[in-house]
């Protein structure tokens, strides 16, 4: 009860509720907002299910990205959502029956939500990016393992794929993501 008096309010907390839905609240647990309300925990192994994972804040805390997974038995599909925190609305920006998004990362300008997804075989990872105004995500690159970081301008990424332990060649490059994706490779050979 004294938490509200002692601690400074510093924003919202995004979390997955015990029911599998996405919520936000202040740090005292007040002002709770549900961004989803249709999670379903199966009563048997082959039953229908729906749950949400990976809530990820934009840097300005105005948007929240997250993944939804649904299906029945061994059949499943996945979606990526972007929630407008102020308007308390949610928009689906990606859907797939073959790919599972598992890592979400906002650009520093809060415009693009990039994410990695894997296919059922898991041999290669797919880097995609989408904004609230885009109709479909843009596929930016593929590789495995895959690492990337946004530049402060929100239009450039540095990417690293492959390794000496993987069957795919090592690759280091800058990706320009403006109107068209342009790659500028970097030399990774030892000096």
C-alpha positions as CSV (number, residue, x, y, z in Angstrom):
1,X,0.0,0.0,0.0
2,X,2.9,2.4,0.6
3,X,4.5,1.8,-2.8
4,X,2.5,4.6,-4.4
5,X,3.8,7.1,-1.9
6,X,7.4,6.1,-1.8
7,X,8.4,5.5,-5.4
8,X,8.5,7.9,-8.3
9,X,6.3,7.1,-11.3
10,X,8.6,6.4,-14.2
11,X,6.3,5.1,-16.9
12,X,4.4,1.9,-17.8
13,X,5.3,-1.7,-17.5
14,X,4.3,-4.1,-20.3
15,X,3.7,-7.7,-19.3
16,X,2.1,-11.0,-20.2
17,X,-0.7,-11.8,-17.8
18,X,-1.4,-15.2,-16.2
19,X,-4.1,-15.6,-18.8
20,X,-1.6,-15.2,-21.7
21,X,-2.8,-11.7,-22.8
22,X,-0.6,-8.5,-23.1
23,X,-1.2,-5.7,-20.5
24,X,0.4,-2.5,-19.4
25,X,0.2,-0.9,-16.0
26,X,2.0,1.7,-13.9
27,X,4.6,0.5,-11.5
28,X,2.1,0.3,-8.7
29,X,-0.1,-2.1,-10.7
30,X,-2.8,0.6,-11.3
31,X,-4.1,1.9,-14.6
32,X,-4.1,-1.5,-16.2
33,X,-4.8,-1.7,-20.0
34,X,-5.4,-4.9,-21.9
35,X,-4.1,-4.9,-25.5
36,X,-5.4,-8.4,-26.1
37,X,-8.2,-10.3,-24.6
38,X,-8.4,-13.6,-26.6
39,X,-5.6,-15.7,-25.2
40,X,-6.6,-19.3,-24.8
41,X,-4.8,-21.9,-22.7
42,X,-5.6,-25.4,-24.1
43,X,-7.4,-27.9,-21.8
44,X,-5.8,-30.8,-23.6
45,X,-2.6,-31.4,-25.7
46,X,-4.4,-31.2,-29.0
47,X,-6.7,-28.4,-28.1
48,X,-6.9,-24.9,-29.5
49,X,-4.4,-22.4,-28.1
50,X,-3.6,-18.7,-28.4
51,X,-0.9,-16.8,-26.4
52,X,1.2,-13.7,-26.7
53,X,5.0,-13.3,-26.2
54,X,7.9,-10.8,-26.5
55,X,6.4,-7.4,-25.6
56,X,8.9,-4.8,-26.8
57,X,8.7,-1.0,-26.2
58,X,9.6,1.6,-28.7
59,X,12.2,4.0,-27.4
60,X,9.7,6.8,-26.9
61,X,7.3,4.3,-25.1
62,X,4.5,5.3,-27.5
63,X,4.3,1.9,-29.2
64,X,4.5,-1.7,-28.0
65,X,5.4,-4.5,-30.4
66,X,4.5,-8.1,-29.5
67,X,4.0,-11.6,-31.1
68,X,0.9,-13.7,-31.1
69,X,0.9,-17.5,-31.6
70,X,-2.3,-19.5,-32.2
71,X,-3.3,-22.9,-33.5
72,X,-4.5,-26.3,-32.6
73,X,-2.4,-29.4,-31.8
74,X,0.7,-29.2,-34.0
75,X,-0.7,-26.6,-36.5
76,X,0.1,-23.0,-35.6
77,X,0.4,-19.5,-37.1
78,X,2.0,-16.4,-35.7
79,X,1.4,-12.7,-36.0
80,X,3.3,-9.5,-35.0
81,X,1.3,-6.6,-33.5
82,X,2.0,-2.9,-32.8
83,X,0.0,-1.3,-30.1
84,X,-0.5,2.5,-29.9
85,X,-0.2,3.0,-26.2
86,X,-1.9,6.5,-26.0
87,X,-4.8,5.4,-28.3
88,X,-5.0,2.0,-26.6
89,X,-5.3,0.3,-30.0
90,X,-3.6,-2.7,-31.6
91,X,-2.8,-3.4,-35.2
92,X,-1.6,-6.6,-36.8
93,X,1.4,-6.0,-39.1
94,X,2.6,-9.5,-39.9
95,X,1.1,-13.0,-40.1
96,X,2.6,-16.3,-41.2
97,X,1.8,-20.0,-41.0
98,X,5.5,-21.0,-41.6
99,X,7.6,-18.4,-39.7
100,X,7.8,-17.7,-36.0
101,X,9.0,-14.2,-35.0
102,X,11.1,-14.4,-31.8
103,X,13.2,-11.3,-31.4
104,X,11.8,-7.8,-31.8
105,X,13.9,-4.6,-31.9
106,X,12.7,-1.0,-32.6
107,X,14.6,1.5,-34.6
108,X,15.9,4.5,-32.6
109,X,13.5,6.9,-34.4
110,X,10.5,4.7,-33.2
111,X,9.4,4.2,-36.9
112,X,10.3,0.6,-37.7
113,X,9.9,-2.6,-35.7
114,X,12.5,-5.1,-37.0
115,X,12.3,-8.8,-36.1
116,X,13.9,-12.1,-36.6
117,X,11.8,-15.1,-37.6
118,X,12.7,-18.7,-38.2
119,X,11.1,-21.3,-40.4
120,X,10.1,-24.8,-39.2
121,X,13.5,-26.2,-40.3
122,X,15.3,-23.3,-38.5
123,X,18.3,-23.4,-40.9
124,X,18.2,-19.7,-41.7
125,X,16.8,-16.7,-39.9
126,X,14.9,-13.9,-41.7
127,X,15.3,-10.2,-40.7
128,X,12.2,-8.2,-41.5
129,X,11.1,-4.7,-40.7
130,X,7.6,-3.1,-40.6
131,X,6.1,0.2,-39.5
132,X,2.6,1.0,-38.4
133,X,1.8,2.6,-41.8
134,X,3.2,-0.3,-43.9
135,X,1.0,-2.9,-45.5
136,X,3.5,-5.7,-45.5
137,X,6.9,-6.2,-43.7
138,X,10.0,-5.8,-45.8
139,X,12.4,-8.7,-45.9
140,X,15.8,-7.2,-45.3
141,X,18.2,-10.1,-45.1
142,X,18.7,-13.8,-44.1
143,X,21.4,-15.7,-42.4
144,X,22.3,-17.8,-39.4
145,X,23.3,-16.9,-36.7
146,X,22.1,-13.3,-37.2
147,X,22.9,-10.1,-35.3
148,X,22.0,-6.5,-36.1
149,X,21.9,-3.1,-34.6
150,X,20.2,0.1,-35.8
151,X,22.2,3.3,-36.4
152,X,20.9,6.4,-34.6
153,X,19.2,7.7,-37.8
154,X,16.8,4.7,-37.9
155,X,17.6,4.1,-41.6
156,X,20.8,2.2,-41.4
157,X,21.7,-1.1,-39.8
158,X,24.9,-3.0,-39.3
159,X,24.4,-6.7,-39.7
160,X,26.5,-9.8,-39.0
161,X,25.6,-13.3,-40.2
162,X,27.3,-16.6,-40.2
163,X,30.3,-17.8,-38.3
164,X,33.2,-20.2,-38.6
165,X,31.1,-22.8,-36.9
166,X,28.1,-22.6,-39.3
167,X,27.8,-23.8,-42.8
168,X,26.9,-20.3,-44.0
169,X,29.8,-17.9,-44.9
170,X,30.4,-15.0,-42.5
171,X,29.0,-11.7,-43.7
172,X,29.3,-8.2,-42.2
173,X,27.5,-5.3,-43.9
174,X,25.6,-2.0,-43.6
175,X,22.0,-2.1,-44.7
176,X,20.4,1.1,-45.8
177,X,16.6,0.7,-45.3
178,X,15.2,3.9,-46.8
179,X,13.0,3.4,-49.9
180,X,15.0,0.4,-51.1
181,X,17.3,-1.9,-49.2
182,X,20.9,-1.3,-50.2
183,X,23.8,-3.4,-48.8
184,X,27.4,-2.3,-48.4
185,X,29.6,-5.2,-47.5
186,X,32.5,-4.9,-45.2
187,X,35.8,-6.9,-45.4
188,X,36.0,-9.5,-42.6
189,X,39.3,-11.0,-43.7
190,X,42.1,-10.9,-41.1
191,X,44.6,-8.1,-41.5
